[in-house]
Amino acid sequence: MSKFTLLFLSSILCSALMAQRISNNDFKILQAKEDSMKLYADKIITGQSMSIRFNNDSLFTRAFVKALKTPWSFNYPFDSLQTISKIYAPDSSFRIFTWQMVVSENLTRQHGAIQMKTADGSLKIFPLIDKSDVTQNIIDTAANNKGWIGAVYYRIIQKRSSNQNYYTLLGYDENNLKSNRKIIEVLSFQNDEPVFGGRFFSYDEDSVFKSSNSRYIMEYKKTAGARLTFDEDLDMIILEHLVSETGETQKKWTYIPDGDYEGFKWKNGRWVHVEKVFNQITELGKEPVPMPVKDAQGNTIQENLKQNFAEEEKPVSGETKQKN
């Protein structure tokens, strides 16, 4: 049996065992509450005015906390809440809910909560209070859940150092009218309390010295769509390298990807910056061409030319090629 199959079956078994802890009656209660919450959650995003979005955010938050008070709610997935991010830590010790609300065209605020797994199924929760718009130096600030630098999280990476777990969060922020941001944030627990940030980002191996930071913030042009992800095979955080398209390095809203990739590798309890992830350069004349129409001497390969033309003439799947 393959490793993937074993992991898949294991995840199903774990889910089934967790779901068994919720009684049938409580499960139905949570389903009913989820149905009412879904409308509020959708209007946080789609509400036409700020007052509508604020009101539905308030209604959703109150209903959400009441739902989480249901015994063993930690095991309930809330799958229908499509506008709410819900991700478990790899060790299932907690999960994070995050969502965003557009306050104005120049301000987007995130809300959220950390729900801890408890032995008796009771609720232990840390509300996340977004203070990013009033924090002066967000790159170098470490804070608890009440001084959170907001983001909608889409990935948790668990690492361990000195007998302590560290949970690296990858998040997204529709920052303002001009730019978006992606954030790499390390969450740890000290005295059973969440701490966001710390000196976890090192540039010691870079060619140009830069001091360590408490988090990494990737800000870029609104339409650029810069990529930031975790590569399981490389065991690295990979992100697109950005440059200012206008040469104005102080204006983050002009930053776009330039085709290169940089990254971070976990070493000795820190994410160490890697300036260039992919160093392979394709030699001239060895570009990956599936069916070249010229040989090395520049002569046309007629058979390949005909084949390429035939491929272009094929209709796109689901369409019928129009005849003249």
Kinemage of the C-alpha trace (Angstrom):
@kinemage 1
@onewidth
@group {chain A} dominant
@subgroup {mainchain}
@vectorlist {calphas} color= white
{ca met a 1} P 0.000 0.000 0.000
{ca ser a 2} L 1.389 3.430 -0.952
{ca lys a 3} L 2.347 6.110 1.549
{ca phe a 4} L -0.296 8.418 0.085
{ca thr a 5} L -3.002 5.772 0.524
{ca leu a 6} L -1.979 5.161 4.133
{ca leu a 7} L -2.079 8.889 4.896
{ca phe a 8} L -5.452 9.227 3.201
{ca leu a 9} L -6.959 6.317 5.135
{ca ser a 10} L -5.416 7.595 8.337
{ca ser a 11} L -6.968 11.043 7.844
{ca ile a 12} L -10.391 9.487 7.217
{ca leu a 13} L -10.084 7.326 10.330
{ca cys a 14} L -9.018 10.290 12.448
{ca ser a 15} L -11.932 12.356 11.151
{ca ala a 16} L -14.360 9.543 11.905
{ca leu a 17} L -13.008 9.084 15.427
{ca met a 18} L -13.190 12.825 16.100
{ca ala a 19} L -16.743 13.071 14.775
{ca gln a 20} L -17.803 10.285 17.138
{ca arg a 21} L -17.167 12.567 20.089
{ca ile a 22} L -20.066 14.856 19.032
{ca ser a 23} L -23.477 13.522 20.043
{ca asn a 24} L -26.157 13.274 17.371
{ca asn a 25} L -28.159 15.996 19.107
{ca asp a 26} L -25.194 18.404 19.296
{ca phe a 27} L -24.312 17.651 15.685
{ca lys a 28} L -27.817 18.698 14.600
{ca ile a 29} L -27.593 21.829 16.743
{ca leu a 30} L -24.310 22.776 15.056
{ca gln a 31} L -25.778 22.147 11.604
{ca ala a 32} L -28.708 24.454 12.349
{ca lys a 33} L -26.413 27.170 13.690
{ca glu a 34} L -24.118 26.820 10.705
{ca asp a 35} L -27.048 27.357 8.321
{ca ser a 36} L -27.936 30.666 10.002
{ca met a 37} L -24.284 31.754 10.164
{ca lys a 38} L -23.722 31.164 6.459
{ca leu a 39} L -25.933 34.097 5.453
{ca tyr a 40} L -24.067 36.457 7.791
{ca ala a 41} L -20.664 35.198 6.593
{ca asp a 42} L -21.562 35.766 2.941
{ca lys a 43} L -22.785 39.320 3.585
{ca ile a 44} L -19.539 40.232 5.331
{ca ile a 45} L -18.032 39.974 1.853
{ca thr a 46} L -20.937 40.900 -0.435
{ca gly a 47} L -22.609 43.664 1.596
{ca gln a 48} L -22.878 46.799 -0.549
{ca ser a 49} L -22.292 49.278 2.283
{ca met a 50} L -19.891 49.422 5.211
{ca ser a 51} L -22.786 49.399 7.704
{ca ile a 52} L -24.196 46.172 6.196
{ca arg a 53} L -20.796 44.484 6.350
{ca phe a 54} L -20.194 45.643 9.930
{ca asn a 55} L -23.631 44.520 11.079
{ca asn a 56} L -23.299 41.060 9.528
{ca asp a 57} L -19.773 40.678 10.903
{ca ser a 58} L -21.140 41.390 14.391
{ca leu a 59} L -24.062 38.973 13.947
{ca phe a 60} L -21.750 36.282 12.592
{ca thr a 61} L -19.230 36.647 15.427
{ca arg a 62} L -21.869 36.331 18.142
{ca ala a 63} L -23.478 33.309 16.471
{ca phe a 64} L -20.087 31.734 15.863
{ca val a 65} L -18.998 31.942 19.499
{ca lys a 66} L -22.325 30.435 20.603
{ca ala a 67} L -21.835 27.568 18.143
{ca leu a 68} L -18.300 26.915 19.367
{ca lys a 69} L -19.609 26.548 22.933
{ca thr a 70} L -21.312 23.331 21.839
{ca pro a 71} L -19.434 20.353 23.387
{ca trp a 72} L -16.744 18.928 21.088
{ca ser a 73} L -17.283 21.668 18.497
{ca phe a 74} L -13.544 21.413 17.765
{ca asn a 75} L -14.403 18.356 15.686
{ca tyr a 76} L -17.133 20.039 13.648
{ca pro a 77} L -15.855 21.226 10.210
{ca phe a 78} L -18.193 24.173 9.381
{ca asp a 79} L -17.669 23.263 5.724
{ca ser a 80} L -20.474 25.423 4.317
{ca leu a 81} L -18.845 28.649 5.551
{ca gln a 82} L -17.001 29.207 2.279
{ca thr a 83} L -15.889 32.776 3.075
{ca ile a 84} L -14.258 31.713 6.352
{ca ser a 85} L -10.808 30.115 6.356
{ca lys a 86} L -10.649 27.081 8.662
{ca ile a 87} L -7.347 25.242 9.044
{ca tyr a 88} L -6.125 22.763 11.644
{ca ala a 89} L -2.563 22.614 12.912
{ca pro a 90} L -0.770 19.502 11.593
{ca asp a 91} L -0.768 18.018 15.120
{ca ser a 92} L -4.473 18.929 15.615
{ca ser a 93} L -3.679 20.830 18.806
{ca phe a 94} L -5.639 23.866 17.580
{ca arg a 95} L -7.341 25.340 14.552
{ca ile a 96} L -7.538 28.901 13.252
{ca phe a 97} L -10.550 30.652 11.778
{ca thr a 98} L -9.860 33.836 9.803
{ca trp a 99} L -11.896 36.071 7.532
{ca gln a 100} L -11.722 39.561 6.126
{ca met a 101} L -13.995 42.570 5.952
{ca val a 102} L -13.515 45.530 3.635
{ca val a 103} L -13.877 48.654 5.768
{ca ser a 104} L -13.170 51.057 2.894
{ca glu a 105} L -11.300 50.985 -0.410
{ca asn a 106} L -8.113 51.789 1.509
{ca leu a 107} L -8.590 49.527 4.527
{ca thr a 108} L -9.268 45.807 4.845
{ca arg a 109} L -9.458 44.341 8.332
{ca gln a 110} L -9.171 40.682 9.289
{ca his a 111} L -10.967 38.928 12.121
{ca gly a 112} L -10.395 35.500 13.554
{ca ala a 113} L -9.968 33.130 16.456
{ca ile a 114} L -7.771 30.273 17.621
{ca gln a 115} L -9.737 27.331 18.988
{ca met a 116} L -7.687 24.976 21.154
{ca lys a 117} L -8.323 21.259 21.404
{ca thr a 118} L -9.381 20.370 24.964
{ca ala a 119} L -9.505 17.022 26.740
{ca asp a 120} L -13.144 17.393 27.837
{ca gly a 121} L -14.532 19.001 24.664
{ca ser a 122} L -15.100 22.379 26.329
{ca leu a 123} L -14.355 25.657 24.568
{ca lys a 124} L -10.965 27.340 24.822
{ca ile a 125} L -10.633 30.190 22.391
{ca phe a 126} L -8.360 33.158 21.714
{ca pro a 127} L -10.007 35.960 19.685
{ca leu a 128} L -7.689 37.580 17.139
{ca ile a 129} L -7.766 41.392 17.191
{ca asp a 130} L -6.302 42.979 14.054
{ca lys a 131} L -4.004 45.859 15.029
{ca ser a 132} L -2.046 46.031 11.771
{ca asp a 133} L -3.376 49.497 10.873
{ca val a 134} L -2.183 51.001 14.196
{ca thr a 135} L 1.094 49.077 14.580
{ca gln a 136} L 4.031 51.236 13.529
{ca asn a 137} L 6.589 48.559 12.695
{ca ile a 138} L 4.707 45.401 11.748
{ca ile a 139} L 7.821 43.624 10.435
{ca asp a 140} L 9.483 43.691 13.864
{ca thr a 141} L 6.548 43.425 16.263
{ca ala a 142} L 5.867 40.348 18.376
{ca ala a 143} L 2.472 40.353 20.070
{ca asn a 144} L -0.261 38.217 21.556
{ca asn a 145} L -3.686 37.599 20.028
{ca lys a 146} L -4.810 41.118 20.968
{ca gly a 147} L -2.066 42.716 18.877
{ca trp a 148} L -2.432 40.458 15.862
{ca ile a 149} L -1.184 41.440 12.381
{ca gly a 150} L -4.246 40.348 10.416
{ca ala a 151} L -4.290 37.897 7.521
{ca val a 152} L -6.527 35.191 6.082
{ca tyr a 153} L -4.466 32.040 6.588
{ca tyr a 154} L -4.273 29.294 3.985
{ca arg a 155} L -1.438 27.078 5.285
{ca ile a 156} L 0.125 25.970 8.594
{ca ile a 157} L 3.653 24.491 8.619
{ca gln a 158} L 4.710 22.806 11.829
{ca lys a 159} L 8.385 22.782 12.825
{ca arg a 160} L 10.169 21.904 16.058
{ca ser a 161} L 13.221 23.344 17.760
{ca ser a 162} L 14.566 23.026 21.317
{ca asn a 163} L 11.634 20.796 22.309
{ca gln a 164} L 9.095 23.421 21.288
{ca asn a 165} L 6.610 23.471 18.425
{ca tyr a 166} L 6.484 26.402 16.052
{ca tyr a 167} L 3.614 26.894 13.632
{ca thr a 168} L 4.369 28.974 10.545
{ca leu a 169} L 1.287 30.571 9.034
{ca leu a 170} L 0.992 31.624 5.399
{ca gly a 171} L -1.647 34.313 4.947
{ca tyr a 172} L -3.225 36.716 2.499
{ca asp a 173} L -4.309 40.337 3.008
{ca glu a 174} L -6.207 42.480 0.486
{ca asn a 175} L -4.337 45.403 1.970
{ca asn a 176} L -5.766 48.466 0.181
{ca leu a 177} L -6.821 49.884 -3.176
{ca lys a 178} L -3.316 49.679 -4.665
{ca ser a 179} L -1.663 46.580 -3.205
{ca asn a 180} L -2.135 43.125 -1.728
{ca arg a 181} L 0.082 41.449 0.840
{ca lys a 182} L 1.087 37.918 1.702
{ca ile a 183} L 2.477 37.251 5.147
{ca ile a 184} L 4.670 34.578 6.710
{ca glu a 185} L 3.997 34.533 10.440
{ca val a 186} L 5.374 32.236 13.151
{ca leu a 187} L 2.959 31.315 15.931
{ca ser a 188} L 4.215 29.797 19.176
{ca phe a 189} L 2.622 29.195 22.564
{ca gln a 190} L 4.280 30.510 25.706
{ca asn a 191} L 2.662 29.713 29.059
{ca asp a 192} L -0.295 28.385 27.062
{ca glu a 193} L -0.804 31.786 25.417
{ca pro a 194} L -0.362 32.478 21.678
{ca val a 195} L 2.532 34.658 20.537
{ca phe a 196} L 2.779 35.935 16.972
{ca gly a 197} L 6.214 36.891 15.688
{ca gly a 198} L 9.762 36.713 16.986
{ca arg a 199} L 13.243 36.718 15.471
{ca phe a 200} L 12.508 33.818 13.139
{ca phe a 201} L 13.587 35.237 9.769
{ca ser a 202} L 17.321 35.269 9.114
{ca tyr a 203} L 19.286 36.695 6.179
{ca asp a 204} L 22.688 35.468 7.399
{ca glu a 205} L 23.378 33.557 4.165
{ca asp a 206} L 22.516 36.452 1.825
{ca ser a 207} L 25.208 38.216 -0.181
{ca val a 208} L 24.048 41.551 1.278
{ca phe a 209} L 23.595 41.696 5.056
{ca lys a 210} L 20.103 42.355 6.412
{ca ser a 211} L 18.986 42.149 10.029
{ca ser a 212} L 16.593 39.428 11.196
{ca asn a 213} L 12.872 40.159 11.234
{ca ser a 214} L 9.876 39.023 13.268
{ca arg a 215} L 7.779 38.206 10.195
{ca tyr a 216} L 7.967 38.389 6.409
{ca ile a 217} L 5.601 40.643 4.490
{ca met a 218} L 5.373 40.437 0.710
{ca glu a 219} L 3.555 43.487 -0.667
{ca tyr a 220} L 2.881 43.821 -4.390
{ca lys a 221} L 0.760 45.441 -7.095
{ca lys a 222} L -2.959 44.676 -6.812
{ca thr a 223} L -3.119 42.858 -10.149
{ca ala a 224} L 0.258 41.089 -9.930
{ca gly a 225} L -0.811 37.819 -8.304
{ca ala a 226} L 2.547 37.011 -6.688
{ca arg a 227} L 2.959 33.415 -5.478
{ca leu a 228} L 3.912 32.313 -1.968
{ca thr a 229} L 3.607 28.652 -0.995
{ca phe a 230} L 5.260 25.757 0.831
{ca asp a 231} L 6.981 23.121 -1.294
{ca glu a 232} L 6.775 19.712 0.386
{ca asp a 233} L 9.500 18.142 -1.789
{ca leu a 234} L 12.014 20.925 -1.179
{ca asp a 235} L 10.799 21.433 2.416
{ca met a 236} L 10.950 25.160 1.759
{ca ile a 237} L 8.729 28.196 1.657
{ca ile a 238} L 8.891 29.377 -1.961
{ca leu a 239} L 7.964 32.868 -3.133
{ca glu a 240} L 8.297 34.873 -6.293
{ca his a 241} L 10.985 37.522 -6.343
{ca leu a 242} L 9.531 41.014 -6.786
{ca val a 243} L 10.861 44.165 -8.451
{ca ser a 244} L 9.365 47.597 -8.978
{ca glu a 245} L 8.090 47.888 -12.547
{ca thr a 246} L 8.718 51.634 -12.410
{ca gly a 247} L 12.046 51.530 -10.558
{ca glu a 248} L 10.445 53.209 -7.532
{ca thr a 249} L 11.557 50.791 -4.831
{ca gln a 250} L 9.831 52.725 -2.038
{ca lys a 251} L 6.396 52.222 -3.673
{ca lys a 252} L 5.367 48.666 -2.874
{ca trp a 253} L 2.260 48.925 -5.060
{ca thr a 254} L 4.549 48.956 -8.116
{ca tyr a 255} L 6.135 45.573 -7.279
{ca ile a 256} L 5.603 42.641 -9.655
{ca pro a 257} L 7.216 39.172 -10.056
{ca asp a 258} L 10.323 39.107 -12.254
{ca gly a 259} L 10.419 35.345 -12.947
{ca asp a 260} L 12.904 34.377 -10.224
{ca tyr a 261} L 12.111 32.558 -6.985
{ca glu a 262} L 13.513 33.011 -3.499
{ca gly a 263} L 12.641 31.122 -0.359
{ca phe a 264} L 13.129 30.236 3.303
{ca lys a 265} L 14.627 27.027 4.701
{ca trp a 266} L 14.106 25.980 8.356
{ca lys a 267} L 17.514 25.735 10.051
{ca asn a 268} L 18.214 25.651 13.776
{ca gly a 269} L 14.908 27.170 14.777
{ca arg a 270} L 14.774 29.946 12.171
{ca trp a 271} L 13.651 30.465 8.602
{ca val a 272} L 16.895 31.222 6.726
{ca his a 273} L 16.489 33.203 3.517
{ca val a 274} L 17.603 31.617 0.235
{ca glu a 275} L 18.285 34.306 -2.357
{ca lys a 276} L 17.756 32.128 -5.429
{ca val a 277} L 15.969 28.779 -5.256
{ca phe a 278} L 16.364 27.581 -8.842
{ca asn a 279} L 19.854 28.102 -10.252
{ca gln a 280} L 19.656 25.909 -13.346
{ca ile a 281} L 20.196 27.862 -16.560
{ca thr a 282} L 19.132 26.384 -19.896
{ca glu a 283} L 21.989 26.424 -22.394
{ca leu a 284} L 21.458 28.240 -25.678
{ca gly a 285} L 20.089 25.826 -28.252
{ca lys a 286} L 18.841 23.363 -25.630
{ca glu a 287} L 15.524 25.012 -24.873
{ca pro a 288} L 12.670 22.538 -24.232
{ca val a 289} L 10.918 22.537 -27.639
{ca pro a 290} L 8.503 19.551 -27.926
{ca met a 291} L 8.618 19.370 -31.723
{ca pro a 292} L 11.154 21.789 -33.280
{ca val a 293} L 10.538 22.901 -36.866
{ca lys a 294} L 14.258 23.686 -37.425
{ca asp a 295} L 17.275 21.425 -37.011
{ca ala a 296} L 20.644 22.477 -35.579
{ca gln a 297} L 21.712 23.830 -38.997
{ca gly a 298} L 18.566 25.907 -39.396
{ca asn a 299} L 16.918 23.654 -41.982
{ca thr a 300} L 13.150 23.159 -41.833
{ca ile a 301} L 11.973 19.732 -40.658
{ca gln a 302} L 8.976 19.274 -42.954
{ca glu a 303} L 7.400 16.385 -41.047
{ca asn a 304} L 7.426 18.319 -37.767
{ca leu a 305} L 6.097 21.414 -39.507
{ca lys a 306} L 3.140 19.439 -40.874
{ca gln a 307} L 2.495 17.853 -37.482
{ca asn a 308} L 2.534 21.223 -35.679
{ca phe a 309} L 0.128 22.646 -38.259
{ca ala a 310} L -2.180 19.659 -37.812
{ca glu a 311} L -2.180 20.179 -34.037
{ca glu a 312} L -3.136 23.842 -34.424
{ca glu a 313} L -5.992 22.866 -36.759
{ca lys a 314} L -7.574 20.564 -34.166
{ca pro a 315} L -10.713 22.071 -32.570
{ca val a 316} L -10.585 22.966 -28.887
{ca ser a 317} L -12.338 20.390 -26.682
{ca gly a 318} L -16.047 21.137 -26.492
{ca glu a 319} L -15.948 23.410 -29.522
{ca thr a 320} L -16.553 22.852 -33.243
{ca lys a 321} L -14.156 24.467 -35.683
{ca gln a 322} L -16.013 26.901 -37.937
{ca lys a 323} L -15.657 26.221 -41.635
{ca asn a 324} L -15.285 28.992 -44.204
